[in-house]
């Protein structure tokens, strides 16, 4: 099947786009994003969507300015609006990998651009091989069912739909498309640097698994991710029902459950209820590890009333005689700051 038709079918079956959507397309200049903008450009009138290309310059490589000029020229040839952004690193945080920090600032740029242009969709160029790499990387880190979802075709974040129209196609299919249409692209030399864990998985571990264990390992991993996503979606639906049923009070800083009712829930739902509570209070659960989950379970089963578990991001979980409290320590912090500032 022609790749444009295949992507169109994937978009339609996954309900990724609707008529009159304004779509911010992330274009780095690499092969995947060039294929993405080219395919969406070919489909824009058929799908009745408006495209705006967005390029974020991380200013980390000597070739970065050349990448930006390349994308700008490409958009001019396609007669598409072009928006640029760059990473101003005056206050570079000390914690976290550079790769993760770059991802975060790029995400903020896409959200800011979508909001400014009144767009409701952000399209990114992840493909099926990216999905396989991501799930393998997370398995090696000891992920749970949520992490096994890896990369979703559509995800609502901050009121915007982030979509991956190429998630149903392989890297080889993208390469064939670029060759067939004689499309130029930019190559990032850091993609060959095995100091980055993802690159090491892509260049060393996956080829080894293909050669020695499973020739279709990428397809197997992608299928595993899709199955996990379906299972997690069902569990989350049940957890949301339990969340509404069990939650007694909630505010901007605390959520309270009846302790006995909470303890009667299945372990999987208990964890999801905690996760939903933390997401409600601070937006994400990115820093939680298995050690934290074990601490919470030990709190519920073995520790006396009044005990507290402190979690990353100023979150605490407290066991009281009749209630389980999940809270955000922002009130305590604010009070402390006021005391420090007082004359």
C-alpha positions in Angstrom: 0.0 0.0 0.0 1.2 3.5 -0.8 2.5 5.1 2.4 0.3 8.2 2.1 -2.8 6.0 1.9 -1.5 3.8 4.8 -1.1 6.9 7.0 -4.5 8.2 6.0 -6.0 4.9 7.0 -4.2 5.0 10.3 -5.4 8.5 11.0 -9.0 7.6 10.3 -9.1 4.3 12.2 -7.4 5.9 15.2 -9.5 9.1 15.0 -6.4 11.2 15.1 -7.8 14.2 13.2 -11.1 15.9 12.5 -12.3 18.3 9.8 -11.1 21.9 10.3 -8.3 20.9 12.8 -5.4 23.3 12.9 -2.3 21.1 13.3 1.1 22.1 14.6 3.6 19.7 13.0 6.9 19.3 14.7 9.7 19.4 12.1 13.3 18.9 13.1 14.5 18.4 9.6 15.3 14.7 10.2 13.9 11.9 7.9 10.9 11.1 10.1 9.6 14.7 10.5 10.3 15.4 6.8 8.2 12.4 5.8 5.5 13.5 8.3 5.2 17.0 7.0 5.3 15.7 3.4 2.5 13.2 3.9 0.3 15.5 5.9 0.8 18.2 3.2 -0.4 15.6 0.6 -3.5 14.9 2.7 -4.3 18.3 4.0 -7.1 19.2 1.5 -8.6 15.7 1.6 -8.6 15.7 5.4 -9.7 19.4 5.5 -7.0 20.4 8.0 -4.6 23.4 8.3 -0.9 22.8 8.8 1.6 25.0 10.6 5.2 23.7 10.8 7.1 24.3 14.1 10.8 23.9 14.5 12.6 24.0 17.9 16.3 24.8 17.8 18.0 23.3 20.9 21.2 25.2 20.1 23.2 22.2 21.2 25.0 21.3 17.9 27.0 23.3 15.4 24.6 22.1 12.7 21.6 23.4 14.5 21.3 26.7 12.6 21.6 24.7 9.3 18.8 22.5 10.4 16.6 25.5 11.1 17.3 27.1 7.7 16.6 23.7 6.0 13.2 23.4 7.7 12.4 27.0 6.9 13.2 26.5 3.2 11.2 23.3 3.1 8.2 25.0 4.5 8.6 27.8 2.0 8.6 25.2 -0.8 5.4 23.6 0.7 3.8 27.1 1.2 3.3 26.4 4.9 3.5 28.7 7.8 6.8 28.3 9.8 7.2 28.9 13.5 10.6 28.7 15.2 11.7 28.6 18.8 15.1 28.1 20.5 16.4 27.0 23.8 17.7 29.8 26.0 19.8 28.1 28.6 20.6 30.9 31.0 19.1 28.9 33.9 19.9 25.4 33.0 18.7 23.1 35.8 21.3 21.0 37.5 19.2 17.8 37.8 18.0 15.5 35.0 19.7 14.3 31.8 20.3 16.8 29.0 18.2 14.6 26.7 15.2 14.7 29.1 15.5 18.5 29.7 15.6 19.1 25.9 12.4 17.0 25.5 10.7 19.1 28.2 11.5 22.5 26.7 10.6 21.3 23.2 7.2 20.1 24.6 6.6 23.5 26.2 7.4 25.2 22.9 4.8 23.1 21.1 2.2 23.8 23.7 3.0 27.6 23.6 2.8 27.5 19.7 -0.4 25.6 19.7 -2.0 28.1 22.1 -0.7 31.1 20.2 -2.0 29.8 16.9 -5.3 28.5 18.3 -4.4 25.0 17.2 -5.9 22.0 18.8 -3.5 19.3 17.6 0.3 18.7 17.7 1.6 16.1 15.2 5.0 14.4 15.9 7.0 12.0 13.7 7.4 8.9 16.0 7.2 5.7 14.0 6.8 2.0 14.9 10.5 1.4 15.4 10.5 4.3 18.0 7.7 2.5 19.8 9.7 -0.7 20.0 12.8 1.1 21.2 10.8 3.0 23.9 9.1 0.0 25.3 12.4 -2.0 25.4 14.1 0.9 27.2 11.2 1.0 29.8 11.3 -2.7 30.3 15.0 -2.5 31.2 14.1 0.2 33.7 11.5 -2.0 35.3 8.3 -0.2 34.2 4.8 -1.1 35.1 1.7 -1.4 32.9 1.4 2.3 32.4 4.9 2.6 31.1 4.4 -0.4 28.8 2.1 1.8 26.7 5.3 3.6 25.6 4.1 5.9 22.8 0.4 6.4 22.2 -1.1 7.3 18.8 -3.1 10.1 20.5 -2.8 11.7 23.9 -4.5 14.7 25.4 -2.1 16.9 27.3 -2.8 20.4 28.6 -5.9 20.6 26.5 -4.1 19.7 23.2 -4.1 16.4 21.3 -0.6 15.1 20.6 -0.8 12.6 17.7 1.7 10.3 16.0 0.3 9.6 12.5 3.4 7.5 11.5 3.2 5.1 14.5 1.8 2.4 12.2 4.7 2.5 9.8 8.3 1.3 10.1 11.6 3.2 9.6 12.2 1.3 6.4 8.9 2.4 5.0 9.8 6.0 5.8 13.2 5.6 4.1 11.5 4.1 1.0 9.1 7.0 0.9 11.9 9.6 1.0 13.8 7.8 -1.7 10.8 7.5 -3.9 9.9 11.1 -3.7 13.6 12.3 -3.7 13.1 14.2 -0.4 16.2 15.6 1.3 16.6 15.7 5.0 19.1 16.5 7.7 21.0 13.9 9.8 21.8 14.3 13.5 25.2 12.9 14.2 24.4 12.5 17.9 22.0 9.7 16.9 25.1 7.5 16.5 26.4 8.3 20.0 25.9 5.2 22.1 26.4 7.2 25.3 22.7 7.9 25.0 20.7 4.9 26.3 18.1 5.1 23.4 20.9 5.1 20.8 22.6 2.1 22.5 19.3 0.2 22.4 18.7 1.1 18.7 22.2 0.4 17.5 23.3 -2.5 19.6 20.6 -4.3 21.6 17.7 -4.4 19.0 20.0 -5.7 16.2 21.3 -8.3 18.6 17.8 -9.4 19.6 16.8 -9.5 15.9 19.8 -11.6 14.9 20.0 -14.0 17.9 16.5 -14.3 19.3 13.6 -12.9 17.3 13.8 -11.6 13.8 10.5 -9.6 14.2 11.3 -8.3 17.7 10.3 -4.7 16.7 6.8 -5.9 15.7 6.5 -8.1 18.9 7.4 -5.1 21.1 5.0 -2.8 19.3 2.2 -5.3 19.7 3.1 -5.7 23.4 2.8 -1.9 23.8 -0.6 -1.8 22.1 -2.0 -4.7 24.2 -0.7 -3.0 27.4 -2.3 0.3 26.4 -5.7 -1.4 26.0 -5.4 -3.1 29.3 -4.2 0.0 31.1 -7.0 2.1 29.6 -9.6 -0.4 31.0 -8.0 -0.4 34.4 -7.8 3.4 34.5 -11.5 3.6 33.6 -12.3 1.3 36.6 -9.9 3.4 38.8 -11.7 6.6 37.8 -15.0 5.1 38.9 -13.4 4.0 42.2 -11.8 7.4 42.6 -15.2 9.2 42.4 -16.8 6.6 44.7 -14.2 6.5 47.4 -13.0 10.1 47.5 -14.5 11.8 50.5 -13.0 15.3 50.1 -10.6 17.0 47.8 -9.1 20.4 47.4 -6.3 22.0 45.6 -3.8 20.5 48.1 -5.3 17.3 49.5 -7.4 14.3 48.6 -8.9 12.1 51.3 -10.2 8.5 51.1 -11.9 6.3 53.7 -9.1 4.1 54.9 -11.0 0.8 55.2 -12.7 1.2 51.9 -9.4 2.1 50.2 -7.7 -1.0 51.7 -10.4 -3.3 50.3 -9.6 -2.4 46.7 -7.4 -4.6 44.5 -3.7 -3.7 44.6 -3.7 -2.6 41.0 -6.6 -0.2 41.7 -4.9 1.1 44.9 -1.9 2.1 42.9 -3.9 3.7 40.3 -5.9 5.6 42.9 -2.7 7.0 44.3 -1.5 7.8 40.8 -4.7 9.6 39.9 -4.5 11.6 43.2 -0.9 12.7 42.6 -1.8 13.6 39.0 -4.7 15.7 40.3 -2.4 17.5 42.7 0.8 18.1 40.7 0.1 17.0 37.1 2.3 13.9 36.8 3.9 10.9 38.5 7.1 10.8 36.6 9.4 10.5 39.6 7.7 7.6 41.3 9.6 4.3 41.5 8.8 0.8 42.7 10.5 1.8 46.0 7.9 4.5 46.5 5.0 2.1 45.8 6.4 -0.4 48.3 6.7 2.3 50.9 3.0 3.3 50.4 1.9 -0.4 50.7 4.0 -0.8 53.9 2.3 2.3 55.2 -1.1 0.9 54.6 -0.4 -2.6 56.0 2.1 -2.3 58.8 2.7 1.2 60.0 0.7 2.9 62.8 -1.8 5.7 62.4 -0.2 9.1 61.9 2.6 7.7 59.8 3.6 9.6 56.7 5.5 8.7 53.4 7.1 11.5 51.7 7.2 11.3 47.9 9.0 13.3 45.2 7.5 16.6 44.1 6.4 17.7 47.6 3.7 14.9 47.8 3.0 13.1 51.0 0.7 10.1 51.9 -0.5 10.0 55.5 -2.4 7.1 57.2 -4.9 8.3 59.8 -7.3 6.3 61.9 -10.2 6.5 59.5 -8.7 8.2 56.4 -5.8 8.0 53.9 -4.6 11.5 52.9 -2.7 12.3 49.8 -1.4 15.9 50.0 0.8 18.5 48.4 3.1 20.3 50.8 2.8 23.7 49.0 0.9 25.2 52.0 3.7 24.3 54.5 6.3 25.5 52.0 4.5 28.9 51.5 4.2 29.4 55.2 7.9 28.7 55.7 8.8 31.1 53.0 6.7 33.8 54.6 8.4 33.3 57.9 11.8 33.6 56.3 10.8 36.8 54.5 9.2 38.3 57.6 11.3 41.2 59.2 
